[in-house]
Amino acid sequence: MDMQKLKYFMAVVENGTLSKAAIALNMTQPPLSILIKKFEEELGLQLFERKGKRLNLTSSGSLLYEKGKELITSTEAIIQELHEHQDGKRGHVTIGCSTIANLSIIPLVVERMIERGIQITVHVMEGNSAYVLEQLRNYKMDIGIIRNVFNKEDLYTTALLIEPILVALPPNHPLAAKQSIDLIELANENFLMQYTTLGYGISDMIIEGCQTNGFKPNIIYWGTETLPMLNMVKKGLGIAFTPMLFSKQNDFILPPLVSLKNPSLYTNLNLVTLKDSVKKAATEQFLEITKEVIEELNSSF
């Protein structure tokens, strides 16, 4: 069906006569009359009953008019959606990240997208750094938000957030009331530590710091997620180390978190994308809003 002829047909219906429709369409009446006749011939249907200058719709014409309104509305919606997709206001983006990023950063980004009427579907896949990089390289993710420090030639890496590392202590621990703790004060504690799956991570910094202070940490547990370790700390099983972002979580009852001094240790939350990937407009839009959110978080540290 010729959409242009359909629009001319609908203009005739809505204006009542060919002459009025021609004026509305900024054209003369004879060409419009020819176009309507050709449209009827193409469809093999009579759309109007002609009574003098007045045109009355046949039953087929009435049905076409109703369906035509639906079709034009749908077409306009599709065109609008295509423009929104091009501008990054529609589409989907797949993110690989840690649990803390999914708890703290992603909800803020999604909230901001909703406020701005951006209808991007966000697919989040939690996992460690090695898993996220593997999925990025297999083109199964658009963006990675990971913590470890590494240098890979096929990736773009941007430090999003630089956070102090805090010490998590059991609630009744004698050091829990202090403003800050020197690492040497923890020499006799049981350490709960995170696996480093790739590059240089928090546990590597802690172990290196302990060795610099002349002791070897008594590590009784290795895990992949921080929240379970914090629950173990609450039960008095040992101490753990966490980025400051965890201290911003108000939905969880956390153990006391105390600043670590001498040495003061920091960890980066990094944004990672594949160099040879073609970024979708939705991905660019998500990245832009993520950077806004991160700037605000940085200012709160």
Backbone as CSV, one residue per row, in Angstrom:
resi,resn,N_x,N_y,N_z,CA_x,CA_y,CA_z,C_x,C_y,C_z
1,MET,0.844,-1.196,0.000,0.000,0.000,0.000,0.878,1.243,0.000
2,ASP,0.511,2.188,-0.873,1.239,3.446,-0.983,0.816,4.359,0.172
3,MET,1.764,4.630,1.103,1.435,5.418,2.289,1.056,6.851,1.929
4,GLN,1.669,7.391,0.886,1.351,8.760,0.495,-0.093,8.856,0.004
5,LYS,-0.501,7.891,-0.829,-1.885,7.876,-1.317,-2.856,7.658,-0.161
6,LEU,-2.458,6.841,0.809,-3.313,6.630,1.983,-3.520,7.941,2.726
7,LYS,-2.474,8.717,2.859,-2.607,10.003,3.560,-3.509,10.961,2.772
8,TYR,-3.418,10.946,1.425,-4.310,11.788,0.614,-5.761,11.340,0.805
9,PHE,-5.986,10.048,0.787,-7.324,9.486,0.999,-7.885,9.951,2.349
10,MET,-7.095,9.884,3.386,-7.558,10.253,4.721,-7.833,11.746,4.812
11,ALA,-7.050,12.548,4.068,-7.298,13.990,4.047,-8.644,14.301,3.406
12,VAL,-8.988,13.573,2.363,-10.284,13.766,1.705,-11.408,13.410,2.675
13,VAL,-11.261,12.293,3.383,-12.286,11.881,4.356,-12.462,12.951,5.424
14,GLU,-11.371,13.447,5.944,-11.437,14.374,7.076,-11.896,15.774,6.675
15,ASN,-11.697,16.128,5.383,-12.122,17.461,4.933,-13.487,17.447,4.246
16,GLY,-13.950,16.268,3.886,-15.323,16.148,3.351,-15.443,16.277,1.854
17,THR,-14.610,17.094,1.208,-14.654,17.264,-0.237,-13.244,17.289,-0.792
18,LEU,-13.152,17.025,-2.096,-11.843,17.058,-2.753,-11.252,18.463,-2.734
19,SER,-12.128,19.464,-2.930,-11.608,20.838,-3.000,-11.010,21.270,-1.656
20,LYS,-11.711,20.975,-0.565,-11.196,21.347,0.756,-9.923,20.557,1.088
21,ALA,-9.902,19.267,0.702,-8.719,18.445,0.958,-7.528,18.960,0.163
22,ALA,-7.771,19.397,-1.096,-6.689,19.918,-1.935,-6.075,21.167,-1.303
23,ILE,-6.945,22.038,-0.768,-6.434,23.248,-0.110,-5.586,22.863,1.104
24,ALA,-6.083,21.893,1.906,-5.353,21.459,3.095,-4.010,20.839,2.740
25,LEU,-3.966,20.175,1.575,-2.738,19.505,1.137,-1.837,20.410,0.300
26,ASN,-2.307,21.652,0.084,-1.530,22.635,-0.693,-1.305,22.148,-2.129
27,MET,-2.368,21.683,-2.734,-2.304,21.231,-4.121,-3.624,21.573,-4.799
28,THR,-3.714,21.366,-6.125,-4.963,21.633,-6.836,-5.839,20.386,-6.827
29,GLN,-7.122,20.595,-7.144,-8.079,19.487,-7.027,-7.895,18.392,-8.080
30,PRO,-7.660,18.711,-9.372,-7.591,17.636,-10.376,-6.542,16.571,-10.086
31,PRO,-5.295,16.942,-9.745,-4.328,15.881,-9.436,-4.746,15.031,-8.242
32,LEU,-5.380,15.655,-7.242,-5.828,14.894,-6.071,-6.909,13.897,-6.476
33,SER,-7.840,14.332,-7.343,-8.907,13.435,-7.804,-8.326,12.246,-8.561
34,ILE,-7.298,12.502,-9.374,-6.638,11.417,-10.123,-5.946,10.448,-9.171
35,LEU,-5.282,10.984,-8.156,-4.578,10.136,-7.172,-5.549,9.224,-6.418
36,ILE,-6.707,9.767,-6.042,-7.695,8.957,-5.317,-8.217,7.841,-6.214
37,LYS,-8.489,8.149,-7.489,-8.962,7.123,-8.416,-7.910,6.026,-8.597
38,LYS,-6.644,6.419,-8.747,-5.563,5.436,-8.889,-5.446,4.571,-7.640
39,PHE,-5.656,5.187,-6.484,-5.582,4.445,-5.215,-6.671,3.380,-5.176
40,GLU,-7.889,3.743,-5.611,-8.991,2.780,-5.645,-8.684,1.642,-6.626
41,GLU,-8.097,1.996,-7.773,-7.756,0.979,-8.778,-6.679,0.031,-8.255
42,GLU,-5.692,0.570,-7.568,-4.626,-0.267,-7.017,-5.174,-1.243,-5.978
43,LEU,-6.126,-0.772,-5.174,-6.704,-1.625,-4.133,-7.769,-2.554,-4.683
44,GLY,-8.348,-2.199,-5.859,-9.450,-2.982,-6.408,-10.711,-2.808,-5.597
45,LEU,-10.874,-1.602,-4.998,-12.011,-1.329,-4.119,-12.581,0.050,-4.430
46,GLN,-13.892,0.191,-4.226,-14.496,1.509,-4.293,-14.509,2.068,-2.873
47,LEU,-13.862,3.208,-2.701,-13.727,3.793,-1.368,-14.769,4.867,-1.103
48,PHE,-15.258,5.519,-2.182,-16.237,6.595,-2.025,-17.444,6.350,-2.919
49,GLU,-18.600,6.794,-2.442,-19.780,6.959,-3.281,-19.896,8.448,-3.558
50,ARG,-19.912,8.805,-4.833,-19.856,10.211,-5.197,-21.260,10.740,-5.440
51,LYS,-21.640,11.761,-4.671,-22.925,12.439,-4.812,-22.653,13.928,-4.976
52,GLY,-22.562,14.342,-6.253,-22.209,15.720,-6.528,-20.779,15.975,-6.067
53,LYS,-20.591,17.063,-5.338,-19.253,17.360,-4.812,-18.948,16.588,-3.540
54,ARG,-20.003,16.037,-2.955,-19.836,15.357,-1.678,-19.420,13.911,-1.899
55,LEU,-18.472,13.445,-1.098,-18.006,12.072,-1.176,-18.380,11.356,0.122
56,ASN,-19.092,10.250,-0.022,-19.454,9.438,1.135,-18.654,8.142,1.112
57,LEU,-18.183,7.743,2.262,-17.386,6.529,2.341,-18.242,5.287,2.140
58,THR,-17.696,4.335,1.390,-18.292,3.003,1.348,-17.881,2.266,2.629
59,SER,-18.426,1.083,2.832,-18.041,0.299,4.014,-16.551,-0.037,3.959
60,SER,-16.062,-0.321,2.744,-14.627,-0.595,2.596,-13.811,0.651,2.905
61,GLY,-14.318,1.823,2.450,-13.628,3.078,2.720,-13.578,3.389,4.212
62,SER,-14.704,3.107,4.908,-14.747,3.345,6.361,-13.740,2.465,7.087
63,LEU,-13.670,1.200,6.685,-12.727,0.279,7.318,-11.290,0.716,7.047
64,LEU,-11.035,1.126,5.786,-9.679,1.565,5.451,-9.300,2.807,6.253
65,TYR,-10.276,3.725,6.427,-9.977,4.939,7.182,-9.599,4.601,8.627
66,GLU,-10.362,3.713,9.269,-10.065,3.348,10.661,-8.714,2.645,10.765
67,LYS,-8.477,1.696,9.858,-7.192,0.981,9.888,-6.047,1.902,9.484
68,GLY,-6.346,2.843,8.588,-5.316,3.791,8.153,-4.838,4.664,9.301
69,LYS,-5.791,5.104,10.151,-5.397,5.907,11.320,-4.456,5.106,12.218
70,GLU,-4.783,3.828,12.430,-3.925,2.963,13.253,-2.546,2.806,12.612
71,LEU,-2.548,2.608,11.277,-1.287,2.388,10.565,-0.399,3.625,10.618
72,ILE,-0.973,4.802,10.391,-0.180,6.033,10.400,0.340,6.323,11.801
73,THR,-0.519,6.117,12.810,-0.066,6.309,14.197,1.077,5.365,14.520
74,SER,0.934,4.108,14.095,1.981,3.113,14.344,3.264,3.478,13.612
75,THR,3.123,3.937,12.360,4.294,4.324,11.572,5.026,5.496,12.215
76,GLU,4.270,6.488,12.677,4.880,7.646,13.328,5.590,7.232,14.618
77,ALA,4.972,6.279,15.340,5.593,5.793,16.575,6.895,5.063,16.276
78,ILE,6.888,4.283,15.174,8.102,3.563,14.787,9.210,4.548,14.422
79,ILE,8.856,5.584,13.654,9.846,6.590,13.257,10.399,7.296,14.484
80,GLN,9.495,7.655,15.414,9.948,8.293,16.647,10.872,7.378,17.431
81,GLU,10.499,6.081,17.503,11.325,5.122,18.223,12.704,4.980,17.575
82,LEU,12.739,4.997,16.237,14.021,4.902,15.537,14.909,6.100,15.865
83,HIS,14.292,7.298,15.901,15.068,8.486,16.260,15.548,8.409,17.700
84,GLU,14.665,7.936,18.594,15.057,7.792,20.000,16.163,6.754,20.146
85,HIS,16.066,5.691,19.342,17.103,4.661,19.382,18.434,5.229,18.919
86,GLN,18.370,6.039,17.846,19.594,6.663,17.337,20.193,7.597,18.377
87,ASP,19.335,8.266,19.142,19.802,9.202,20.166,20.124,8.514,21.483
88,GLY,19.978,7.187,21.523,20.284,6.457,22.746,19.171,6.472,23.767
89,LYS,17.959,6.851,23.370,16.845,6.897,24.318,16.035,5.613,24.319
90,ARG,16.343,4.706,23.431,15.754,3.376,23.424,16.859,2.375,23.127
91,GLY,16.546,1.116,23.302,17.526,0.085,23.013,17.846,-0.714,24.255
92,HIS,18.964,-1.403,24.233,19.371,-2.197,25.391,20.888,-2.147,25.529
93,VAL,21.340,-2.353,26.748,22.769,-2.362,27.029,23.028,-3.453,28.062
94,THR,24.115,-4.190,27.874,24.472,-5.285,28.771,25.708,-4.899,29.567
95,ILE,25.596,-4.984,30.892,26.644,-4.551,31.808,27.170,-5.752,32.583
96,GLY,28.482,-5.856,32.691,29.099,-6.824,33.592,29.706,-6.090,34.765
97,CYS,29.383,-6.504,35.988,29.873,-5.758,37.139,29.876,-6.619,38.393
98,SER,30.419,-6.062,39.452,30.411,-6.711,40.755,29.079,-6.446,41.443
99,THR,28.849,-7.147,42.551,27.609,-6.958,43.296,27.471,-5.530,43.800
100,ILE,28.559,-4.952,44.314,28.460,-3.605,44.880,28.110,-2.578,43.819
101,ALA,28.622,-2.733,42.600,28.253,-1.813,41.520,26.774,-1.964,41.178
102,ASN,26.291,-3.201,41.223,24.878,-3.458,40.938,23.979,-2.938,42.052
103,LEU,24.496,-2.884,43.264,23.714,-2.380,44.393,23.718,-0.856,44.475
104,SER,24.819,-0.240,44.068,24.983,1.190,44.334,24.923,2.069,43.089
105,ILE,25.602,1.673,42.013,25.711,2.544,40.840,24.567,2.321,39.853
106,ILE,24.331,1.061,39.507,23.319,0.759,38.485,21.944,1.311,38.850
107,PRO,21.460,1.146,40.107,20.138,1.711,40.435,20.051,3.219,40.235
108,LEU,21.133,3.935,40.545,21.135,5.390,40.355,21.064,5.752,38.869
109,VAL,21.755,4.978,38.039,21.723,5.226,36.587,20.326,4.943,36.041
110,VAL,19.741,3.816,36.439,18.389,3.460,35.972,17.371,4.509,36.420
111,GLU,17.488,4.965,37.668,16.582,6.000,38.187,16.661,7.264,37.344
112,ARG,17.879,7.658,36.982,18.061,8.865,36.181,17.510,8.685,34.768
113,MET,17.645,7.504,34.200,17.098,7.248,32.868,15.578,7.345,32.886
114,ILE,14.955,6.804,33.939,13.497,6.872,34.055,13.051,8.327,34.151
115,GLU,13.756,9.119,34.962,13.417,10.537,35.112,13.492,11.284,33.786
116,ARG,14.398,10.870,32.894,14.592,11.558,31.618,13.825,10.919,30.475
117,GLY,13.009,9.925,30.779,12.215,9.280,29.739,13.025,8.444,28.775
118,ILE,14.168,7.967,29.216,15.032,7.137,28.370,14.659,5.676,28.585
119,GLN,14.163,5.032,27.545,13.631,3.674,27.673,14.659,2.635,27.226
120,ILE,15.772,2.586,27.946,16.812,1.600,27.672,16.637,0.431,28.632
121,THR,16.635,-0.771,28.089,16.590,-1.963,28.932,18.019,-2.329,29.328
122,VAL,18.256,-2.431,30.628,19.595,-2.712,31.151,19.666,-4.183,31.567
123,HIS,20.589,-4.915,30.952,20.846,-6.312,31.330,22.124,-6.321,32.170
124,VAL,22.034,-6.796,33.390,23.192,-6.821,34.287,23.605,-8.267,34.535
125,MET,24.893,-8.524,34.379,25.461,-9.848,34.637,26.581,-9.680,35.658
126,GLU,26.345,-10.174,36.875,27.348,-10.047,37.925,28.429,-11.114,37.761
127,GLY,29.654,-10.737,38.099,30.741,-11.704,38.027,32.068,-11.063,38.369
128,ASN,33.103,-11.887,38.492,34.427,-11.349,38.796,35.064,-10.746,37.540
129,SER,36.227,-10.150,37.723,36.872,-9.423,36.621,37.175,-10.319,35.425
130,ALA,37.678,-11.524,35.692,38.022,-12.435,34.599,36.794,-12.785,33.777
131,TYR,35.670,-13.036,34.453,34.420,-13.373,33.759,33.942,-12.197,32.910
132,VAL,33.971,-10.997,33.480,33.501,-9.822,32.753,34.335,-9.582,31.496
133,LEU,35.657,-9.683,31.615,36.517,-9.463,30.450,36.297,-10.532,29.377
134,GLU,36.073,-11.757,29.810,35.799,-12.826,28.839,34.518,-12.530,28.056
135,GLN,33.485,-12.081,28.762,32.215,-11.778,28.104,32.340,-10.565,27.182
136,LEU,33.125,-9.572,27.601,33.362,-8.417,26.728,34.042,-8.849,25.437
137,ARG,35.044,-9.689,25.558,35.800,-10.131,24.371,34.967,-11.023,23.463
138,ASN,33.957,-11.671,24.017,33.051,-12.499,23.219,31.842,-11.704,22.724
139,TYR,31.876,-10.382,22.922,30.819,-9.471,22.480,29.466,-9.807,23.112
140,LYS,29.499,-10.339,24.320,28.266,-10.643,25.048,27.947,-9.562,26.072
141,MET,28.827,-8.607,26.232,28.616,-7.451,27.097,29.056,-6.202,26.358
142,ASP,28.427,-5.078,26.714,28.810,-3.791,26.140,29.796,-3.040,27.032
143,ILE,29.626,-3.193,28.348,30.407,-2.426,29.316,30.770,-3.326,30.491
144,GLY,31.974,-3.147,31.018,32.360,-3.794,32.265,32.656,-2.741,33.323
145,ILE,32.194,-2.983,34.542,32.545,-2.122,35.675,33.215,-3.026,36.697
146,ILE,34.542,-2.959,36.766,35.301,-3.890,37.596,36.372,-3.139,38.377
147,ARG,36.945,-3.818,39.364,37.804,-3.126,40.314,39.291,-3.363,40.091
148,ASN,39.682,-4.518,39.613,41.107,-4.856,39.579,41.904,-3.968,38.635
149,VAL,43.169,-3.851,38.910,44.088,-3.060,38.087,44.755,-3.988,37.077
150,PHE,44.680,-3.657,35.804,45.291,-4.479,34.767,45.576,-3.612,33.556
151,ASN,46.316,-4.151,32.621,46.664,-3.398,31.415,46.546,-4.336,30.218
152,LYS,45.516,-4.161,29.424,45.283,-4.997,28.254,45.143,-4.122,27.022
153,GLU,45.849,-4.481,25.957,45.893,-3.630,24.769,44.566,-3.580,24.013
154,ASP,43.717,-4.577,24.190,42.461,-4.605,23.434,41.316,-3.920,24.169
155,LEU,41.608,-3.280,25.308,40.550,-2.688,26.126,40.804,-1.212,26.392
156,TYR,39.707,-0.461,26.475,39.758,0.891,27.012,39.390,0.819,28.492
157,THR,40.235,1.372,29.344,39.980,1.348,30.784,40.003,2.766,31.331
158,THR,38.941,3.134,32.035,38.841,4.459,32.644,38.531,4.291,34.121
159,ALA,39.327,4.932,34.973,39.054,4.891,36.414,37.838,5.762,36.708
160,LEU,36.787,5.133,37.223,35.560,5.861,37.534,35.586,6.443,38.937
161,LEU,35.997,5.604,39.878,35.860,5.938,41.288,37.109,5.486,42.036
162,ILE,37.713,6.396,42.791,38.876,6.057,43.613,38.413,6.069,45.069
163,GLU,38.408,4.893,45.692,37.829,4.755,47.030,38.873,4.344,48.064
164,PRO,38.790,4.913,49.269,39.612,4.394,50.367,39.154,2.982,50.732
165,ILE,40.071,2.157,51.173,39.739,0.823,51.672,39.502,0.921,53.177
166,LEU,38.375,0.391,53.625,38.005,0.414,55.037,38.199,-0.958,55.662
167,VAL,38.346,-0.981,56.984,38.443,-2.234,57.727,37.083,-2.530,58.341
168,ALA,36.565,-3.732,58.126,35.326,-4.175,58.761,35.684,-4.968,60.014
169,LEU,35.136,-4.549,61.152,35.456,-5.164,62.448,34.202,-5.734,63.106
170,PRO,34.328,-6.799,63.893,33.185,-7.297,64.666,32.625,-6.200,65.558
171,PRO,31.326,-6.207,65.811,30.683,-5.115,66.562,31.312,-4.819,67.915
172,ASN,31.768,-5.826,68.632,32.327,-5.612,69.970,33.853,-5.561,69.982
173,HIS,34.451,-5.380,68.847,35.912,-5.363,68.766,36.450,-4.114,69.462
174,PRO,37.542,-4.218,70.209,38.082,-3.053,70.930,38.532,-1.913,70.016
175,LEU,38.810,-2.201,68.741,39.232,-1.139,67.826,38.049,-0.497,67.090
176,ALA,36.836,-1.019,67.300,35.688,-0.565,66.519,35.313,0.888,66.781
177,ALA,35.673,1.401,67.936,35.320,2.790,68.273,36.333,3.798,67.745
178,LYS,37.435,3.344,67.196,38.475,4.262,66.719,38.073,4.919,65.395
179,GLN,38.600,6.094,65.137,38.358,6.791,63.883,39.153,6.164,62.739
180,SER,40.352,5.689,63.065,41.202,5.067,62.048,42.101,4.027,62.718
181,ILE,42.605,3.101,61.903,43.418,1.998,62.415,44.684,1.873,61.578
182,ASP,45.817,1.691,62.229,47.044,1.345,61.516,47.012,-0.150,61.205
183,LEU,47.538,-0.527,60.065,47.497,-1.929,59.654,48.217,-2.833,60.669
184,ILE,49.272,-2.332,61.295,50.033,-3.130,62.240,49.172,-3.559,63.437
185,GLU,48.121,-2.775,63.754,47.235,-3.108,64.869,46.408,-4.361,64.589
186,LEU,46.409,-4.815,63.358,45.597,-5.975,62.962,46.439,-7.242,62.837
187,ALA,47.675,-7.187,63.280,48.607,-8.300,63.065,48.120,-9.617,63.657
188,ASN,47.339,-9.583,64.731,46.907,-10.817,65.394,45.480,-11.224,65.046
189,GLU,44.915,-10.577,64.032,43.524,-10.869,63.664,43.450,-11.999,62.635
190,ASN,42.253,-12.594,62.553,41.937,-13.529,61.467,41.444,-12.707,60.270
191,PHE,42.058,-12.918,59.117,41.721,-12.141,57.922,40.762,-12.926,57.023
192,LEU,39.714,-12.246,56.568,38.799,-12.773,55.547,39.099,-11.982,54.271
193,MET,39.500,-12.684,53.220,40.041,-11.979,52.053,39.320,-12.359,50.762
194,GLN,39.345,-11.408,49.799,38.748,-11.640,48.493,39.771,-12.223,47.514
195,TYR,39.298,-13.180,46.714,40.141,-13.677,45.624,40.444,-12.546,44.652
196,THR,41.653,-12.517,44.135,41.992,-11.644,43.019,41.997,-12.500,41.761
197,THR,40.991,-12.296,40.910,40.860,-13.155,39.725,41.672,-12.649,38.546
198,LEU,42.091,-11.385,38.596,42.811,-10.818,37.460,43.538,-9.564,37.915
199,GLY,44.802,-9.437,37.516,45.527,-8.218,37.809,45.868,-8.071,39.281
200,TYR,45.761,-6.839,39.761,46.200,-6.488,41.112,44.991,-5.962,41.872
201,GLY,44.588,-6.656,42.953,43.360,-6.312,43.644,43.572,-5.912,45.092
202,ILE,42.460,-5.767,45.815,42.488,-5.322,47.203,43.319,-6.258,48.074
203,SER,43.124,-7.559,47.942,43.857,-8.514,48.774,45.362,-8.415,48.550
204,ASP,45.774,-8.194,47.307,47.200,-8.028,47.023,47.768,-6.819,47.766
205,MET,46.987,-5.727,47.786,47.442,-4.520,48.495,47.553,-4.774,49.993
206,ILE,46.575,-5.496,50.551,46.580,-5.763,51.991,47.781,-6.641,52.370
207,ILE,47.977,-7.714,51.613,49.096,-8.620,51.913,50.424,-7.887,51.802
208,GLU,50.561,-7.079,50.757,51.791,-6.304,50.571,51.997,-5.333,51.733
209,GLY,50.892,-4.695,52.180,50.981,-3.770,53.301,51.375,-4.464,54.594
210,CYS,50.830,-5.678,54.809,51.192,-6.449,56.005,52.678,-6.798,55.990
211,GLN,53.169,-7.238,54.858,54.582,-7.608,54.748,55.483,-6.399,54.985
212,THR,55.059,-5.249,54.480,55.828,-4.017,54.707,55.884,-3.682,56.195
213,ASN,54.816,-4.020,56.922,54.767,-3.761,58.368,55.341,-4.919,59.186
214,GLY,55.940,-5.882,58.507,56.684,-6.918,59.209,55.890,-8.095,59.723
215,PHE,54.705,-8.351,59.170,53.973,-9.543,59.604,53.240,-10.177,58.424
216,LYS,52.936,-11.458,58.592,52.183,-12.210,57.592,50.761,-12.376,58.104
217,PRO,49.760,-11.952,57.318,48.382,-12.026,57.812,47.916,-13.474,57.960
218,ASN,47.123,-13.717,58.998,46.553,-15.038,59.241,45.225,-15.134,58.483
219,ILE,45.306,-15.595,57.244,44.121,-15.646,56.371,43.395,-16.971,56.615
220,ILE,42.162,-16.882,57.098,41.382,-18.095,57.383,40.275,-18.332,56.360
221,TYR,40.088,-17.377,55.444,38.973,-17.512,54.498,39.282,-16.715,53.239
222,TRP,39.038,-17.352,52.093,39.095,-16.667,50.803,37.706,-16.747,50.176
223,GLY,37.194,-15.609,49.689,35.867,-15.601,49.058,35.841,-14.719,47.832
224,THR,34.746,-14.799,47.109,34.608,-14.006,45.880,33.702,-12.796,46.064
225,GLU,32.872,-12.787,47.127,31.937,-11.690,47.339,32.162,-11.049,48.703
226,THR,32.024,-9.734,48.759,32.291,-8.997,49.994,31.157,-9.120,51.008
227,LEU,29.893,-9.086,50.554,28.772,-9.109,51.502,28.776,-10.346,52.408
228,PRO,29.001,-11.552,51.875,29.076,-12.705,52.784,30.191,-12.570,53.816
229,MET,31.315,-11.967,53.409,32.415,-11.773,54.359,32.024,-10.780,55.448
230,LEU,31.290,-9.737,55.083,30.848,-8.776,56.086,29.887,-9.424,57.085
231,ASN,29.071,-10.348,56.608,28.197,-11.093,57.531,29.027,-11.953,58.478
232,MET,30.108,-12.544,57.967,30.999,-13.332,58.824,31.680,-12.448,59.861
233,VAL,32.031,-11.221,59.461,32.635,-10.277,60.400,31.645,-9.956,61.520
234,LYS,30.375,-9.748,61.163,29.355,-9.454,62.182,29.249,-10.574,63.209
235,LYS,29.550,-11.805,62.775,29.492,-12.951,63.687,30.777,-13.123,64.491
236,GLY,31.740,-12.228,64.264,32.968,-12.263,65.027,33.996,-13.265,64.542
237,LEU,33.895,-13.691,63.277,34.800,-14.714,62.751,36.134,-14.144,62.279
238,GLY,36.213,-12.846,62.107,37.454,-12.244,61.650,37.214,-10.828,61.176
239,ILE,38.211,-10.252,60.507,38.096,-8.914,59.938,38.134,-9.015,58.412
240,ALA,37.618,-7.988,57.753,37.626,-7.967,56.289,37.922,-6.549,55.824
241,PHE,38.123,-6.403,54.536,38.463,-5.104,53.961,37.492,-4.824,52.813
242,THR,37.029,-3.589,52.764,35.990,-3.262,51.795,36.173,-1.848,51.251
243,PRO,35.848,-1.611,49.986,35.861,-0.242,49.464,34.807,0.608,50.180
244,MET,35.012,1.896,50.204,34.100,2.796,50.912,32.680,2.762,50.357
245,LEU,32.519,2.355,49.086,31.190,2.316,48.487,30.221,1.479,49.316
246,PHE,30.747,0.451,50.003,29.874,-0.368,50.841,29.298,0.430,52.004
247,SER,30.032,1.436,52.470,29.546,2.217,53.612,28.334,3.063,53.241
248,LYS,28.062,3.220,51.928,26.925,3.997,51.466,25.636,3.184,51.393
249,GLN,25.736,1.889,51.683,24.570,1.018,51.583,23.746,1.087,52.861
250,ASN,22.550,1.631,52.755,21.677,1.768,53.923,20.677,0.628,54.052
251,ASP,20.667,-0.263,53.062,19.702,-1.363,53.094,20.235,-2.593,53.812
252,PHE,21.469,-2.535,54.269,22.081,-3.680,54.933,22.604,-3.251,56.311
253,ILE,22.533,-4.178,57.246,23.139,-3.943,58.557,24.582,-4.414,58.472
254,LEU,25.492,-3.459,58.436,26.907,-3.769,58.240,27.644,-3.734,59.574
255,PRO,28.765,-4.433,59.666,29.613,-4.303,60.853,30.285,-2.934,60.862
256,PRO,30.897,-2.535,61.976,31.617,-1.255,61.991,32.686,-1.206,60.900
257,LEU,32.710,-0.083,60.178,33.702,0.134,59.116,34.584,1.300,59.538
258,VAL,35.887,1.065,59.614,36.832,2.046,60.153,37.892,2.359,59.092
259,SER,38.305,3.606,59.038,39.334,4.007,58.070,40.655,3.299,58.362
260,LEU,41.359,2.958,57.304,42.664,2.312,57.417,43.749,3.349,57.136
261,LYS,44.671,3.484,58.082,45.775,4.429,57.924,47.105,3.689,58.095
262,ASN,48.127,4.297,57.567,49.500,3.777,57.741,49.615,2.280,57.418
263,PRO,49.453,1.890,56.166,49.258,2.782,55.025,47.776,3.039,54.732
264,SER,47.501,4.193,54.087,46.174,4.439,53.527,46.137,3.766,52.151
265,LEU,45.160,2.916,51.949,45.077,2.167,50.691,43.814,2.564,49.936
266,TYR,43.940,2.602,48.623,42.823,3.002,47.773,42.631,1.965,46.669
267,THR,41.401,1.879,46.184,41.099,0.977,45.081,40.301,1.720,44.027
268,ASN,40.515,1.368,42.776,39.808,2.004,41.664,38.652,1.135,41.193
269,LEU,37.535,1.772,40.910,36.460,1.113,40.182,36.587,1.564,38.739
270,ASN,36.778,0.613,37.831,37.120,0.945,36.447,35.978,0.648,35.479
271,LEU,35.863,1.505,34.489,34.947,1.290,33.375,35.745,0.692,32.219
272,VAL,35.287,-0.428,31.690,36.045,-1.141,30.655,35.148,-1.395,29.442
273,THR,35.664,-1.073,28.260,34.997,-1.411,27.000,36.029,-1.992,26.037
274,LEU,35.547,-2.721,25.055,36.415,-3.336,24.063,36.735,-2.318,22.980
275,LYS,37.998,-2.214,22.590,38.420,-1.185,21.633,37.772,-1.348,20.265
276,ASP,37.631,-2.570,19.784,37.129,-2.755,18.426,35.618,-2.945,18.362
277,SER,34.920,-2.740,19.481,33.462,-2.893,19.456,32.825,-1.608,18.939
278,VAL,31.681,-1.750,18.266,30.927,-0.600,17.781,29.920,-0.226,18.861
279,LYS,30.093,0.943,19.444,29.210,1.348,20.545,27.840,1.748,20.009
280,LYS,26.804,1.165,20.557,25.443,1.544,20.227,25.129,2.876,20.888
281,ALA,24.121,3.566,20.325,23.721,4.843,20.917,23.244,4.640,22.350
282,ALA,22.563,3.516,22.602,22.094,3.239,23.964,23.272,3.086,24.923
283,THR,24.337,2.446,24.450,25.533,2.284,25.286,26.153,3.638,25.606
284,GLU,26.248,4.499,24.599,26.813,5.837,24.810,25.974,6.621,25.818
285,GLN,24.649,6.492,25.705,23.771,7.205,26.627,23.953,6.684,28.050
286,PHE,24.055,5.364,28.185,24.258,4.757,29.504,25.588,5.213,30.094
287,LEU,26.633,5.229,29.279,27.947,5.662,29.754,27.925,7.116,30.224
288,GLU,27.238,7.953,29.480,27.171,9.371,29.839,26.512,9.557,31.205
289,ILE,25.403,8.850,31.427,24.697,8.989,32.705,25.511,8.354,33.828
290,THR,26.173,7.233,33.542,27.011,6.589,34.556,28.104,7.537,35.039
291,LYS,28.709,8.250,34.121,29.768,9.185,34.502,29.223,10.332,35.356
292,GLU,27.996,10.769,35.065,27.360,11.795,35.909,27.195,11.283,37.339
293,VAL,26.679,10.052,37.451,26.445,9.455,38.769,27.755,9.303,39.533
294,ILE,28.787,8.845,38.821,30.080,8.627,39.469,30.683,9.937,39.960
295,GLU,30.538,11.006,39.185,31.052,12.308,39.612,30.431,12.729,40.940
296,GLU,29.140,12.482,41.091,28.453,12.824,42.338,28.939,11.939,43.489
297,LEU,29.152,10.654,43.201,29.664,9.761,44.245,31.067,10.169,44.661
298,ASN,31.894,10.534,43.687,33.263,10.967,43.995,33.269,12.168,44.933
299,SER,32.339,13.075,44.719,32.307,14.278,45.540,31.879,13.984,46.969
300,SER,31.264,12.809,47.191,30.801,12.464,48.534,31.881,11.766,49.362
301,PHE,33.002,11.401,48.723,34.072,10.689,49.447,35.043,11.689,50.077
